[in-house]
Amino acid sequence: MIDLRDLQDQDEGVLFQWRSEPEVDRWMSDAAFPSRDAHAAWFDGLRNDPDMRGWMITRAGVPAGLLTLSGLLSHHRRASWNWFLGSAEARGRGVGRAAQVLGLDRAFGELGLHKVFAEVMADNDAALKAHVATGFRREGYLRGHVLKNGIARDVVLLGILASEWEQLREAARRGLTEAHLIAA
């Protein structure tokens, strides 16, 4: 089963290790791979800053990835959405789709957001497909928006509204429950 759990102290090291892997780092929009100290400070903020929230994506209780929301204190009730699978064994097995469904339930249910939006590198076909499959809609295209290793990269803007998720939620959860990916 796929689940989201609150972050724990030992997760910082796991996330740093995943983040250092080229297959994960190549899709991160950060300018450069962070130092260990910078990563630890980011992780501390993720756990303690009320404007951010993060969950470890788990598969059968084993860490598989990370899902985050930031900008939670905005009076617009919207937040920026990011997720990745660090575990190579989790990729291509429905883990990302399940994590997104669980995350959208938290964003719109538990946190009462109106909108969740994401920026995805335009050539990250797997992430774009996963977002659209979960109900995100393309809202824009930003040319040369991020510099990755000194190279300008295009970004696709995606978003989903609480009202859209309300219409999609039952079918999305049912499909994942029937596939034994999430609990009913």
C-alpha positions as CSV (number, residue, x, y, z in Angstrom):
1,M,0.0,0.0,0.0
2,I,1.0,3.6,-0.7
3,D,0.7,6.1,2.1
4,L,1.8,9.6,3.1
5,R,3.4,9.9,6.6
6,D,4.7,12.9,8.5
7,L,8.4,13.5,8.2
8,Q,10.8,12.0,10.8
9,D,14.3,13.0,11.8
10,Q,15.9,10.2,9.8
11,D,14.2,11.2,6.6
12,E,16.6,14.1,6.1
13,G,19.5,11.7,5.3
14,V,17.3,9.6,3.0
15,L,16.1,12.7,1.1
16,F,19.7,14.1,0.8
17,Q,20.8,10.7,-0.6
18,W,18.0,10.7,-3.1
19,R,18.6,14.3,-4.1
20,S,22.2,13.5,-4.8
21,E,21.2,10.9,-7.4
22,P,21.5,12.2,-11.0
23,E,18.1,10.7,-12.0
24,V,16.4,12.7,-9.3
25,D,18.4,15.8,-9.4
26,R,18.0,16.3,-13.2
27,W,14.3,17.2,-12.7
28,M,14.8,19.5,-9.7
29,S,14.5,23.2,-10.5
30,D,17.1,24.2,-7.9
31,A,20.0,26.1,-9.3
32,A,22.5,23.6,-7.9
33,F,22.6,20.6,-5.6
34,P,22.5,21.9,-2.0
35,S,25.3,21.4,0.5
36,R,24.5,19.1,3.4
37,D,24.0,22.1,5.7
38,A,21.7,23.9,3.3
39,H,19.7,20.6,2.8
40,A,19.4,20.2,6.6
41,A,18.2,23.8,7.0
42,W,15.6,23.2,4.2
43,F,14.4,20.0,5.9
44,D,14.1,21.8,9.2
45,G,12.0,24.5,7.6
46,L,9.8,21.9,5.9
47,R,9.1,20.4,9.3
48,N,8.7,23.6,11.3
49,D,7.6,26.4,9.0
50,P,3.8,26.8,9.0
51,D,3.9,28.0,5.4
52,M,5.1,24.6,4.3
53,R,4.1,21.0,4.7
54,G,5.8,17.8,3.6
55,W,5.1,14.1,3.7
56,M,7.2,11.0,3.0
57,I,5.6,8.9,0.3
58,T,5.8,5.3,1.5
59,R,5.3,2.0,-0.3
60,A,4.6,-0.9,2.1
61,G,6.0,1.3,4.9
62,V,9.3,1.9,3.1
63,P,10.2,5.5,2.1
64,A,9.7,6.0,-1.7
65,G,9.5,9.7,-2.2
66,L,8.5,13.1,-1.0
67,L,5.4,15.3,-1.5
68,T,5.4,19.0,-0.4
69,L,3.1,22.0,-0.4
70,S,4.4,25.5,0.1
71,G,2.7,28.9,0.4
72,L,0.1,27.5,2.8
73,L,-0.4,30.9,4.6
74,S,-1.5,32.7,1.4
75,H,-4.9,34.3,1.8
76,H,-5.7,33.0,-1.6
77,R,-5.8,29.4,-0.2
78,R,-3.5,28.1,-2.8
79,A,-0.2,26.3,-2.5
80,S,2.7,25.2,-4.7
81,W,2.9,21.4,-5.1
82,N,6.1,19.4,-5.6
83,W,6.7,15.7,-5.4
84,F,9.3,13.1,-6.5
85,L,10.0,9.5,-6.2
86,G,13.5,8.9,-4.9
87,S,13.3,5.1,-4.8
88,A,14.0,3.7,-8.3
89,E,12.0,0.6,-7.3
90,A,8.9,2.8,-6.8
91,R,8.9,4.3,-10.3
92,G,6.5,3.1,-12.9
93,R,4.4,1.2,-10.4
94,G,1.6,3.7,-9.7
95,V,3.2,5.1,-6.6
96,G,3.4,8.6,-7.9
97,R,-0.3,8.5,-9.0
98,A,-1.3,7.2,-5.6
99,A,0.8,9.7,-3.7
100,Q,-0.8,12.5,-5.7
101,V,-4.3,11.3,-4.9
102,L,-3.5,11.1,-1.3
103,G,-1.8,14.5,-1.4
104,L,-4.8,16.1,-3.1
105,D,-7.1,14.7,-0.5
106,R,-4.9,16.3,2.2
107,A,-4.5,19.6,0.3
108,F,-8.2,20.1,-0.3
109,G,-9.7,18.2,2.7
110,E,-7.4,18.5,5.6
111,L,-5.8,21.9,4.6
112,G,-8.9,23.4,3.0
113,L,-7.0,24.8,0.0
114,H,-8.8,26.2,-3.0
115,K,-6.0,25.5,-5.6
116,V,-2.8,23.5,-5.9
117,F,-0.4,24.4,-8.6
118,A,2.9,23.0,-9.9
119,E,5.8,23.9,-12.1
120,V,7.2,21.0,-14.1
121,M,10.1,21.1,-16.5
122,A,8.7,20.9,-20.0
123,D,10.8,17.9,-21.0
124,N,9.8,15.8,-17.9
125,D,7.2,13.7,-19.8
126,A,6.6,11.3,-17.0
127,A,5.8,14.0,-14.4
128,L,3.6,15.9,-16.9
129,K,1.7,12.7,-17.7
130,A,1.3,11.8,-14.0
131,H,-0.1,15.3,-13.1
132,V,-2.6,15.3,-16.0
133,A,-3.7,11.7,-15.1
134,T,-4.5,13.0,-11.6
135,G,-6.6,15.9,-12.9
136,F,-4.1,18.8,-13.2
137,R,-4.7,21.1,-16.1
138,R,-2.1,22.9,-18.1
139,E,-2.3,26.6,-17.3
140,G,0.8,28.1,-18.9
141,Y,4.3,27.7,-20.4
142,L,7.3,29.7,-19.2
143,R,10.2,29.8,-21.6
144,G,13.7,29.6,-20.2
145,H,12.2,29.9,-16.7
146,V,14.8,28.0,-14.7
147,L,18.5,27.6,-15.0
148,K,19.7,24.0,-14.5
149,N,23.4,23.6,-14.6
150,G,23.6,26.9,-16.4
151,I,21.2,25.9,-19.1
152,A,17.8,27.7,-19.4
153,R,14.9,25.2,-19.2
154,D,11.2,25.7,-20.1
155,V,8.6,25.0,-17.4
156,V,4.9,24.0,-17.7
157,L,2.5,25.4,-15.2
158,L,-0.2,23.1,-14.0
159,G,-3.1,23.5,-11.6
160,I,-6.1,21.9,-10.1
161,L,-9.0,23.5,-8.2
162,A,-10.8,22.0,-5.2
163,S,-14.0,21.9,-7.2
164,E,-12.3,19.9,-9.9
165,W,-10.8,17.4,-7.4
166,E,-14.2,17.0,-5.8
167,Q,-15.6,15.7,-9.2
168,L,-12.5,13.5,-9.9
169,R,-11.8,12.2,-6.4
170,E,-14.2,9.2,-6.1
171,A,-13.1,7.6,-9.4
172,A,-9.4,8.3,-8.7
173,R,-9.6,6.7,-5.3
174,R,-11.7,3.8,-6.5
175,G,-9.2,2.9,-9.2
176,L,-6.3,2.9,-6.8
177,T,-8.2,1.0,-4.1
178,E,-9.2,-1.7,-6.7
179,A,-5.5,-1.9,-7.7
180,H,-4.6,-2.4,-4.0
181,L,-2.4,0.7,-4.1
182,I,-4.2,2.7,-1.4
183,A,-6.5,1.8,1.5
184,A,-10.2,2.4,1.0
